[in-house]
Amino acid sequence: MEGGAVARVRLPRFINPQLGLEPYSYHKAAGMRLLQGILKGELAKTDTYWAHAPLSREEKANVLLITDKHILLLEKCRFWGGWDVEWKITIESILGVPAILDHKMTFRIKEDDSGVNLFSSGSREAESNEADILEWLQKQITSVIKYLEQSS
């Protein structure tokens, strides 16, 4: 092949540092690419990709992205096609496993940004009409919480 351009056939494999090498997963490779593409790649330097899922089966659906340190709700940017972070919370700030009720996953979180009351709480929500997606995400969040509890 003389002078031919080399083009990537698939996304680079995601290798979880805790789990090691696994069979190639396009879904995990796409999740890692998503993590690298938001917030100018800053989270990809500190966080390890855990899971992600679109919140509906529509083409421009919001995505819930889970890392070993954060949960982010991403919204597709209308203008240039990237992703905007609608909200971001730390795994440490979550009070228990998020509840699913009326097509919403609700995260109860510790509010400590103000410094006034460390014991007050707030919440964030992720909406989806797809119950199976919310249940799968809930399992992924439960597993990352358990993993962090075991490793600390």
C-alpha positions as CSV (number, residue, x, y, z in Angstrom):
1,M,0.0,0.0,0.0
2,E,1.9,3.0,-1.3
3,G,1.0,6.4,0.0
4,G,-2.3,5.2,1.4
5,A,-3.7,7.1,4.4
6,V,-4.2,5.2,7.6
7,A,-7.6,5.5,9.1
8,R,-8.8,4.2,12.4
9,V,-11.3,1.4,12.0
10,R,-12.6,1.5,15.6
11,L,-12.4,3.6,18.7
12,P,-9.4,2.8,21.0
13,R,-10.1,0.0,23.6
14,F,-11.0,1.2,27.1
15,I,-8.9,-0.6,29.7
16,N,-10.2,-0.3,33.2
17,P,-7.1,0.0,35.5
18,Q,-8.8,-1.9,38.2
19,L,-10.2,-4.8,36.1
20,G,-7.4,-5.1,33.5
21,L,-7.8,-6.2,29.9
22,E,-11.3,-7.3,28.8
23,P,-12.7,-8.2,25.4
24,Y,-13.3,-5.1,23.2
25,S,-16.5,-3.2,23.9
26,Y,-17.6,-0.5,21.5
27,H,-19.9,0.8,24.2
28,K,-17.0,1.2,26.7
29,A,-14.7,2.7,24.1
30,A,-17.4,5.2,23.2
31,G,-17.9,6.1,26.9
32,M,-14.2,6.7,27.3
33,R,-14.2,9.0,24.2
34,L,-17.2,10.8,25.7
35,L,-15.3,11.4,29.0
36,Q,-12.3,12.7,27.1
37,G,-14.5,15.1,25.1
38,I,-16.2,16.9,27.9
39,L,-14.8,19.7,30.1
40,K,-11.8,20.0,27.8
41,G,-10.7,16.5,28.8
42,E,-9.9,17.5,32.4
43,L,-12.0,14.8,34.0
44,A,-10.3,12.1,31.9
45,K,-7.1,13.0,33.7
46,T,-8.5,12.3,37.2
47,D,-11.5,10.0,36.7
48,T,-11.8,6.4,35.4
49,Y,-14.8,5.8,33.1
50,W,-17.4,3.4,34.7
51,A,-20.5,3.5,32.6
52,H,-22.9,5.6,30.5
53,A,-26.3,5.4,28.8
54,P,-28.5,7.7,26.8
55,L,-31.7,8.5,28.7
56,S,-33.9,7.8,25.8
57,R,-33.8,6.0,22.4
58,E,-33.9,9.4,20.6
59,E,-30.9,10.5,18.5
60,K,-30.2,13.6,20.6
61,A,-30.9,12.2,24.0
62,N,-29.3,13.4,27.2
63,V,-26.6,11.0,28.5
64,L,-25.8,10.0,32.1
65,L,-22.1,9.4,32.5
66,I,-20.6,7.6,35.5
67,T,-17.0,7.7,36.5
68,D,-15.3,6.4,39.7
69,K,-15.5,10.0,41.1
70,H,-18.5,11.7,39.4
71,I,-21.9,11.4,37.9
72,L,-22.7,13.8,35.1
73,L,-25.8,14.6,33.1
74,L,-24.8,15.6,29.6
75,E,-26.9,17.4,27.1
76,K,-26.1,17.5,23.4
77,C,-25.1,21.0,22.4
78,R,-27.4,22.4,19.7
79,F,-24.8,24.6,18.0
80,W,-21.5,22.6,17.5
81,G,-22.5,19.1,18.3
82,G,-20.4,18.6,21.5
83,W,-21.7,17.9,24.9
84,D,-22.6,20.4,27.7
85,V,-22.6,19.4,31.3
86,E,-26.0,20.1,32.7
87,W,-25.0,19.0,36.2
88,K,-22.1,17.2,37.9
89,I,-22.0,15.6,41.3
90,T,-19.3,13.6,43.2
91,I,-19.9,10.0,44.1
92,E,-18.9,10.9,47.7
93,S,-21.7,13.5,47.9
94,I,-24.5,11.0,47.1
95,L,-26.6,10.0,50.1
96,G,-27.5,6.3,49.3
97,V,-28.5,4.6,46.1
98,P,-30.6,6.9,43.9
99,A,-34.3,6.3,43.9
100,I,-36.4,5.7,40.7
101,L,-39.9,7.1,40.8
102,D,-42.2,8.4,38.0
103,H,-39.6,8.1,35.2
104,K,-37.0,10.0,37.3
105,M,-33.9,8.9,39.0
106,T,-33.4,11.1,42.0
107,F,-30.0,11.6,43.6
108,R,-30.0,13.0,47.2
109,I,-26.8,14.8,47.7
110,K,-24.9,16.5,50.5
111,E,-24.8,20.3,50.0
112,D,-21.4,21.5,51.2
113,D,-20.6,24.2,48.7
114,S,-21.8,27.0,50.8
115,G,-19.9,25.9,53.9
116,V,-22.8,27.0,56.1
117,N,-24.4,23.6,56.8
118,L,-22.6,20.4,55.9
119,F,-25.7,18.3,56.8
120,S,-28.2,19.9,54.6
121,S,-29.1,18.0,51.4
122,G,-30.2,18.8,47.9
123,S,-31.1,16.6,44.9
124,R,-30.4,16.2,41.2
125,E,-32.7,14.3,38.8
126,A,-32.2,12.4,35.5
127,E,-35.5,11.8,33.6
128,S,-36.2,8.9,31.2
129,N,-39.3,7.2,29.9
130,E,-37.2,4.0,29.6
131,A,-37.5,2.2,32.9
132,D,-34.9,-0.4,31.9
133,I,-32.3,2.3,31.2
134,L,-32.8,3.9,34.7
135,E,-32.6,0.5,36.3
136,W,-29.4,-0.4,34.5
137,L,-27.9,3.0,35.5
138,Q,-29.0,2.5,39.1
139,K,-27.1,-0.9,39.1
140,Q,-24.0,0.8,37.7
141,I,-24.1,3.5,40.4
142,T,-24.6,0.9,43.1
143,S,-21.6,-1.0,41.9
144,V,-19.3,2.0,41.7
145,I,-20.4,3.0,45.3
146,K,-19.7,-0.5,46.5
147,Y,-16.3,-0.6,44.7
148,L,-15.3,2.7,46.3
149,E,-16.4,1.5,49.8
150,Q,-14.3,-1.6,49.4
151,S,-11.2,0.2,48.1
152,S,-11.2,2.8,50.9
